[in-house]
Amino acid sequence: MTPLRQRMIDAMVLRGFAARTQETYLIAVGQLARHHHCSPERLSDEQIQAYLLYLLQERQRSRSTVNLTSCAVRFLVCDVLGQTERRLQIPMGRNPQRLPQVLSRAEVSALLGVPMSLKARMFLTTAYASGLRLSELCRLRGCDIDSAPDRMCIRVIQGKGGQDRYGLLTPELLDELRLYWRTGRRHANGADWLFPARSNPSRPLDRASGQRYYYLARDAAGITKVGGIHTLRHCFATHLLEAGVDLNSISKLLGHAQLSTTSRYLRMARPGYSAGGDALALLAQLPKTPPPSSSPPQPLH
């Protein structure tokens, strides 16, 4: 490891960057250095701008991806190397604001009803019923499910931005999770991960596997709308909004730092539609997990 790389890691750790952010920043800076065959600390503003243009024009990278590279390089140049006067020479482009596609309730029901493994179905069901991010879903533990009647929530530990919060836990989802805990995790080797990795149950499911669950189910259901598993988070928020849940409550459930981030769902909700308070009622209509053939019930935390 080079001294500069270690300095960058130390600076990110001191500022409390998430491990995922650290990894992403290091990869972006490393790719820039390899492109110019030069140490990042010796790169000029012109070389950095040329690389950003290369990503946009030749590699056809999205504006958000290029902006992420700009953020990583800005952090290195300004925060690690202390050359704050160069900040404006590392541009950030305007990111087009496109609304994601949202599945209808019938499409969500079709997606969750296709044949798939018990773990995959429970993972996707939890994604829709709780609105959690992919990384938050992968790292859920049994002890994060609070089933006490006066609490009934999912504890999200260190979500995006290093923030803890409480997520929605419906009675239907709790019933499904209890059955899954008894039947779908018999080979978890004592680990408390709600969705353990198949190859190593002592570790949580990786994000790529969770994303693959969604793509396979989406294609099997004949759904042509684009987007990954984050689509179910959009569905969760939009369907709640259409059911009359207030924007502030939805914002807290999603873990948004700013209410303005949640307000875009006002543009995604179907005009004039009202679900009458039953936004997630389709969960009660899905095929139930078969009861366990053996072993006594084990309470989920």
Backbone hydrogen bonds, N-H to C=O, Kabsch-Sander energy under -0.5 kcal/mol:
donor,donor_aa,acceptor,acceptor_aa,energy
6,Q,2,T,-2.1
7,R,3,P,-2.3
8,M,4,L,-2.2
9,I,5,R,-2.4
10,D,6,Q,-2.8
11,A,7,R,-2.3
12,M,8,M,-2.1
13,V,9,I,-2.6
14,L,10,D,-2.4
15,R,11,A,-1.3
16,G,13,V,-1.4
17,F,12,M,-2.6
22,Q,18,A,-2.4
23,E,19,A,-2.3
24,T,20,R,-2.3
25,Y,21,T,-2.7
26,L,22,Q,-2.3
27,I,23,E,-2.1
28,A,24,T,-2.3
29,V,25,Y,-2.4
30,G,26,L,-2.3
31,Q,27,I,-2.4
32,L,28,A,-1.7
33,A,29,V,-2.3
34,R,30,G,-2.2
35,H,31,Q,-1.9
36,H,32,L,-1.5
37,H,33,A,-0.9
38,C,33,A,-1.9
42,R,39,S,-2.0
43,L,40,P,-1.1
48,I,44,S,-1.9
49,Q,45,D,-2.6
50,A,46,E,-2.3
51,Y,47,Q,-1.8
52,L,48,I,-2.0
53,L,49,Q,-2.1
54,Y,50,A,-2.1
55,L,51,Y,-2.2
56,L,52,L,-1.9
57,Q,53,L,-3.3
58,E,53,L,-0.5
58,E,54,Y,-1.5
59,R,54,Y,-2.2
61,R,55,L,-3.0
66,V,62,S,-2.2
67,N,63,R,-2.5
68,L,64,S,-1.8
69,T,65,T,-1.7
70,S,66,V,-2.3
71,C,67,N,-2.4
72,A,68,L,-2.1
73,V,69,T,-2.5
74,R,70,S,-2.8
75,F,71,C,-2.3
76,L,72,A,-2.0
77,V,73,V,-3.0
78,C,74,R,-3.0
79,D,74,R,-0.7
79,D,75,F,-1.4
80,V,75,F,-1.6
81,L,76,L,-2.5
83,Q,77,V,-2.6
84,T,82,G,-1.1
86,R,83,Q,-1.9
87,R,84,T,-1.6
89,Q,86,R,-1.3
90,I,87,R,-1.6
98,R,96,P,-1.1
108,V,104,S,-2.2
109,S,105,R,-2.4
110,A,106,A,-2.3
111,L,107,E,-2.6
112,L,108,V,-2.4
113,G,109,S,-1.0
114,V,110,A,-0.6
114,V,111,L,-0.8
121,R,117,S,-2.5
122,M,118,L,-2.3
123,F,119,K,-2.4
124,L,120,A,-2.4
125,T,121,R,-2.4
126,T,122,M,-2.4
127,A,123,F,-1.9
128,Y,124,L,-2.1
129,A,125,T,-2.8
130,S,126,T,-1.8
131,G,127,A,-1.6
137,L,133,R,-2.4
138,C,134,L,-2.3
139,R,135,S,-1.2
140,L,137,L,-1.5
142,G,192,D,-2.6
144,D,141,R,-1.5
145,I,142,G,-1.5
146,D,144,D,-0.9
146,D,153,C,-2.4
147,S,145,I,-0.8
147,S,301,H,-0.7
151,R,148,A,-2.5
152,M,148,A,-1.9
153,C,146,D,-1.8
154,I,167,G,-1.8
155,R,144,D,-3.0
155,R,153,C,-0.5
156,V,154,I,-0.7
156,V,165,R,-2.9
157,I,155,R,-0.7
158,Q,156,V,-0.6
159,G,163,Q,-3.0
162,G,159,G,-2.0
163,Q,160,K,-0.6
165,R,156,V,-1.9
167,G,154,I,-3.6
168,L,130,S,-0.5
169,L,152,M,-0.6
174,L,170,T,-2.4
175,D,171,P,-2.2
176,E,172,E,-2.0
177,L,173,L,-2.7
178,R,174,L,-2.2
179,L,175,D,-1.9
180,Y,176,E,-2.5
181,W,177,L,-2.6
182,R,178,R,-1.4
183,T,179,L,-2.1
184,G,180,Y,-2.7
185,R,180,Y,-0.6
188,A,185,R,-1.6
191,A,188,A,-2.1
194,L,140,L,-2.9
195,F,140,L,-0.6
197,A,200,N,-0.6
197,A,203,R,-3.0
203,R,200,N,-2.5
205,L,138,C,-0.6
205,L,195,F,-2.3
209,S,206,D,-0.5
210,G,206,D,-1.7
211,Q,207,R,-2.5
212,R,208,A,-2.1
213,Y,209,S,-2.1
214,Y,210,G,-1.3
215,Y,211,Q,-2.1
216,L,212,R,-2.5
217,A,213,Y,-2.0
218,R,214,Y,-3.1
219,D,215,Y,-2.4
220,A,216,L,-2.2
221,A,217,A,-1.9
222,G,219,D,-1.2
223,I,218,R,-2.3
231,T,228,G,-2.1
232,L,229,I,-1.6
233,R,229,I,-0.6
233,R,230,H,-0.5
234,H,230,H,-1.7
235,C,231,T,-2.5
236,F,232,L,-2.3
237,A,233,R,-2.1
238,T,234,H,-2.7
239,H,235,C,-3.0
240,L,236,F,-1.9
241,L,237,A,-2.3
242,E,238,T,-2.5
243,A,239,H,-1.0
244,G,241,L,-1.6
245,V,240,L,-2.2
250,I,246,D,-1.8
251,S,247,L,-2.4
252,K,248,N,-1.8
253,L,249,S,-2.1
254,L,250,I,-2.2
255,G,251,S,-1.1
256,H,251,S,-2.1
261,T,258,Q,-1.0
262,T,258,Q,-0.8
263,S,259,L,-1.6
264,R,261,T,-0.7
265,Y,262,T,-2.1
266,L,263,S,-1.8
267,R,264,R,-1.4
268,M,264,R,-0.6
269,A,265,Y,-1.6
273,Y,270,R,-2.0
275,A,242,E,-1.5
278,D,275,A,-1.3
281,A,278,D,-1.6
283,L,280,L,-1.6
284,A,281,A,-1.5
285,Q,282,L,-1.3
286,L,282,L,-0.6
286,L,283,L,-0.7
